[in-house]
């Protein structure tokens, strides 16, 4: 989790843990990217030891190179962090990931972008690796529709 006070959004953390939520030696690798304006981002304040436990997730199979998609939201979902309420505003998907962990990009990244009315941003990033085919998700989403001619 990264709190950026009005900066261009980027979240670059790696936290190790067990499936039962117990942390094991949190590690953080930070890579500052250049913004669209060519300016380097300010240093990020990364905190891994006080984040909430999260459940283990099944493997997800992703197809396609490049940026997958982005969604702007007005769903009312919010996250509390250090006495601030951040509203979920967009979700961005990238393949490969924009975030580098230990010098390499992962298969896919989902960034959940939250903001306060005062302009503070909170980005929660989920990183994915290629895994086994997930039959539940395949049945849920099915195959993409064929291109009509």
C-alpha positions as CSV (number, residue, x, y, z in Angstrom):
1,X,0.0,0.0,0.0
2,X,1.4,3.4,-0.9
3,X,0.1,6.8,0.1
4,X,0.9,9.5,-2.5
5,X,0.0,13.1,-1.6
6,X,-1.3,14.2,-5.0
7,X,1.5,12.5,-7.0
8,X,1.2,10.6,-10.2
9,X,0.1,7.1,-9.2
10,X,2.5,4.3,-8.9
11,X,2.7,1.6,-6.2
12,X,5.6,-0.7,-6.0
13,X,5.8,-3.0,-3.1
14,X,6.4,-6.7,-2.4
15,X,5.3,-8.3,0.8
16,X,5.9,-11.9,1.7
17,X,3.5,-13.9,3.8
18,X,1.8,-17.1,4.4
19,X,-1.7,-18.1,3.3
20,X,-3.0,-17.8,6.9
21,X,-2.2,-14.1,6.8
22,X,0.9,-14.3,9.1
23,X,3.6,-12.0,7.7
24,X,7.1,-13.4,7.2
25,X,9.8,-10.8,6.8
26,X,8.0,-8.2,4.7
27,X,10.3,-6.9,1.9
28,X,9.9,-3.8,-0.2
29,X,11.5,-3.2,-3.6
30,X,10.9,0.4,-4.9
31,X,11.3,1.4,-8.5
32,X,10.5,5.0,-9.3
33,X,9.2,5.4,-12.9
34,X,9.2,8.6,-14.9
35,X,5.8,10.3,-15.1
36,X,4.2,11.3,-18.4
37,X,5.8,14.8,-17.8
38,X,9.2,13.2,-17.6
39,X,9.6,14.0,-13.9
40,X,10.5,11.4,-11.3
41,X,7.9,10.5,-8.6
42,X,8.6,11.6,-5.1
43,X,9.7,8.8,-2.8
44,X,6.8,6.6,-1.7
45,X,6.0,5.8,2.0
46,X,5.6,2.1,1.9
47,X,4.1,0.2,4.9
48,X,3.8,-3.5,5.0
49,X,3.7,-4.5,8.7
50,X,0.3,-3.0,9.5
51,X,-1.7,-4.0,6.5
52,X,-4.8,-6.2,6.8
53,X,-4.6,-10.0,6.3
54,X,-5.8,-11.2,3.0
55,X,-6.9,-14.6,1.9
56,X,-5.1,-16.8,-0.5
57,X,-6.3,-16.4,-4.1
58,X,-6.6,-19.1,-6.7
59,X,-4.4,-18.9,-9.8
60,X,-5.7,-16.8,-12.6
61,X,-4.9,-17.4,-16.3
62,X,-4.5,-14.2,-18.3
63,X,-4.2,-13.8,-22.1
64,X,-3.0,-10.9,-24.3
65,X,0.0,-8.6,-24.3
66,X,0.1,-4.9,-23.4
67,X,-2.3,-2.9,-21.3
68,X,-5.5,-4.9,-20.8
69,X,-8.1,-2.3,-19.7
70,X,-9.1,0.3,-17.2
71,X,-12.4,1.1,-15.5
72,X,-13.5,4.3,-13.8
73,X,-15.9,3.7,-11.0
74,X,-18.5,5.4,-8.9
75,X,-19.5,2.5,-6.8
76,X,-19.1,3.9,-3.3
77,X,-16.4,1.4,-2.3
78,X,-13.9,2.9,0.2
79,X,-10.8,2.0,2.1
80,X,-9.7,3.4,5.5
81,X,-6.0,4.1,5.9
82,X,-4.4,6.1,8.8
83,X,-7.6,7.9,9.7
84,X,-8.4,8.9,6.1
85,X,-11.2,7.5,3.9
86,X,-10.2,6.8,0.3
87,X,-12.9,6.3,-2.3
88,X,-12.2,3.6,-5.0
89,X,-12.2,5.5,-8.3
90,X,-10.6,3.3,-10.9
91,X,-9.1,-0.1,-11.5
92,X,-6.2,-0.5,-14.0
93,X,-5.0,-3.8,-15.4
94,X,-1.5,-4.2,-17.0
95,X,0.1,-7.2,-18.7
96,X,3.0,-7.4,-18.0
97,X,2.9,-5.5,-14.7
98,X,4.2,-2.0,-14.4
99,X,5.7,-2.8,-11.1
100,X,9.1,-4.5,-11.0
101,X,9.8,-7.0,-8.1
102,X,13.4,-8.0,-7.7
103,X,14.2,-6.5,-11.1
104,X,11.5,-8.3,-13.1
105,X,8.0,-7.6,-14.3
106,X,5.2,-10.1,-13.3
107,X,2.6,-11.5,-15.7
108,X,-0.2,-9.1,-14.8
109,X,-1.0,-6.3,-12.3
110,X,-4.3,-4.8,-11.1
111,X,-4.1,-1.4,-9.5
112,X,-7.0,-0.2,-7.4
113,X,-6.8,3.6,-7.3
114,X,-8.5,5.4,-4.4
115,X,-8.6,9.1,-3.6
116,X,-9.7,11.5,-0.9
117,X,-11.6,14.7,-1.6
118,X,-8.4,16.5,-0.6
119,X,-6.4,14.8,-3.4
120,X,-4.5,12.2,-1.5
121,X,-4.2,9.0,-3.4
122,X,-3.9,5.4,-2.2
123,X,-3.1,2.6,-4.7
124,X,-3.5,-1.0,-3.8
125,X,-1.7,-3.3,-6.3
126,X,-2.3,-7.0,-6.8
127,X,0.4,-8.8,-8.7
128,X,-0.2,-12.0,-10.7
129,X,1.9,-14.8,-12.1
130,X,0.9,-17.3,-14.7
131,X,-0.6,-20.3,-13.0
132,X,-2.8,-23.3,-13.6
133,X,-6.0,-22.8,-15.6
134,X,-8.8,-21.8,-13.3
135,X,-11.9,-23.7,-14.3
136,X,-14.2,-21.6,-12.1
137,X,-13.1,-18.3,-13.8
138,X,-13.1,-19.9,-17.2
139,X,-16.8,-21.0,-16.7
140,X,-17.6,-17.6,-15.3
141,X,-16.1,-15.6,-18.2
142,X,-16.2,-18.1,-20.9
143,X,-14.3,-17.7,-24.1
144,X,-14.1,-14.3,-25.7
145,X,-16.8,-13.8,-28.4
146,X,-15.7,-14.6,-32.0
147,X,-15.1,-11.7,-34.3
148,X,-18.1,-11.3,-36.6
149,X,-17.4,-10.9,-40.3
